[in-house]
């Protein structure tokens, strides 16, 4: 019998025993899902995959509402087992964004530091109904990947049809590798239409862990629907911590919970390994990066 406080001061094996106890109770009651505090230790115990060594969405002090440098991210990445992360500061039409030269100069960054790879990227802004983004095409070869999404300061929210068409046009443009936080409730979209376009044009959709915590309240229902549609239509997903401080690099607990509950196939989650992401980017015409072969 479980006694209050029984596992509070004991070790991991006791916590797992408590998790197993809760799992049995949940199954006996036929409740729909386990809470996160039970599910995650159970997945660890069962050997289920939950460690994702890639993060495709981070910000540095170049986006002035963020608090870490690229240098700050490196020891955190090493400590957390992150093998590859993308630096993706905001596109230049955001009020706090770096100058376009910041992105043009990213090739000066080393490819690998202390075993951690650095992808050169941007979180560009979708600007209009045509799906144009705020990054000059002439500098595109300086980047390894382009993520793009809606931000209120550049694309004021309006109606579902406009949001949907703008996002689909960005997907069809060939310039965008990933769509950032498409589950944002401030920008309702036709989820089925967007996911189908993403599947057809081989553009990844992001499940943004920050959206569940503080950035975009009310995102979970939309994100769940996106995961389920992507599962059924064959689209790829990426996870982004959307880290604005290095400590949250690689935090994907909520993303992992959502894909686990939906039964989403691991082979279409790009952050499952550096190779998975790099192969995806190369399949879209991005350059092969030989320095990352051994990550």
C-alpha positions, 0 to 999 in steps of 0.5 A: 500500500502506498503511504504518503511521503513514501517515495519523497526522500528515496531514490530513483528506483523507488520513484519508478516503483511509484510510477508503476503503481500509478500506471496500474491504477490508471489502467484499472480505471481506464483513464485516457492518459497518464500525467507527465510526472508518471509517464516520463519515468515509466518511459525511461524505465521501459527504455522508450526513446525520449532523449532528442539530441538536436534542437532546431530553435534557439535564440541568442542575445542578438535577439535582444529579448533573449539572454544567452550567447552562442558560447553560453549554449555550448556547455549546456549542450554538452551537459545535456547530451545535445549534439547539434543545435541551430541558432535561429535568431529573429528575422530582420523585420522584428523590432528586436532582431539583429541586422541582416549582416548578423545572418550573412556573417554566420559562416564565421562560426566554427562548425563544431565546438567540443563535440557540439555542432552549430547549425546556422539558421534564422527564424524568419517572418512570414510577411504577407499573403504571398508567403514572402519572408524577411530574409534576402535571397542573396544571403540564403547560401550563408545559412544551413536552414530557414525556419519561418513563422508568424509574429504579430509585429510583422504579420498582424493576426486576421482571419483563418483563411488568410493565415492558412494561405500565407503559411501554405504559400511560404511552404510552397516557396521552396525557401522555408525548411520548417514552420515555427509554432504553427499551433499558435492560437493567435493565428488560427489555420486550417490544420489539415490544409497546412499539414497536407501542403507540408507533407507534399512539399517536404517542409517540417512542422515544429512542435514548440515546447515553449508554447506549452509553458509560457509563450503561446497559451492555448496552443496544446489543442492545435499542436495535438491536432497538428501532430495527429494530422502529420501522423496521418498525412505523412508530414515531418515534425521537428521539436524546438525548445525556442530557448531564449536562455541557454538553460532551456536548450533541448527541453522537449518534455511537452513535445515528447508527451504529445507525440507519444500520446498520438503514436507519431512515428519516430522516423519522422521526428527530425530531432531524433538524431543529427543525421535525421535532420541533416539528411532531411535538409540535404533532401531539400537541397541544402548543402552537405556539411562534412564537419557534421559526419561524426556527430 
